[in-house]
């Protein structure tokens, strides 16, 4: 697996990481814990070094599974986790509205200190490599949140800091308090809003970019034509049946191009992302070992300038029907 450095300030990681949210019970249907642990171990075997999770995934259970999977292999992985979505009702929160739900968030210093200790305990590790604030807290200045996060760096509990789902202006303010190594945001051929302000700002500041949902929560695999009611995507605007069908039709030229290139649509989507800059490290998730290997192989795909121009022509920004997640 090829390696990339996350901006000027971050760690060296595999060109493609792994998003472990897919292993949360009920997000994409049922999943068994032992299977999840084996899946994470297969991820490491495939050459992927960065594993991304969050304390809110499964109420902390996702972190526990990852901790179990990396025992004896801690030095082979870059552990990235996030905090800020309050999954314990004992803690106060502020309601944050997104395009598909309302999230309880807390970025106050006391909660920041509580969160890092909780993540370390659940994963049973001495430190986190890359620690993100999951969402900005509307009731707390980003400077206060990052200052408290910086305390964890000084204490040796965290190596690098990141931010997720922030604006370009919030990223600038945070970076002025403590170096931010990576910013995580939705980015794919399915959703290109990051190109407007956030990605250029990250590049200006020397901050790596980690696209979440790089396959459009599975849509860009070309395999999703409907979702079950117990699948979280059933709540997403772009996955509402009428929108989903319209999107499937609109992205037909993309699937045809992948077929012409003799690669999968998922590989083409990931390769396109990697060609947007050496500072980009997407984190696709899958429960299927064969799909994990296929995603990892996308790091070896080279696209010509003409092919990239063709993709931009076939799939311009704003093509998808329905609001994005944010």
Helices and strands as residue ranges (DSSP letters): E 3-5, E 12-14, E 18-19, G 20-23, H 33-45, E 50-52, G 57-60, H 61-69, G 74-76, E 78-83, E 94-97, E 102-105, H 109-123, E 128-133, H 142-154, E 158-164, H 168-177, E 182-186, G 193-195, H 198-205, E 208-212, G 219-221, G 232-235, G 237-239, H 241-250, H 252-260, H 265-274, H 289-297, G 298-300, H 305-314
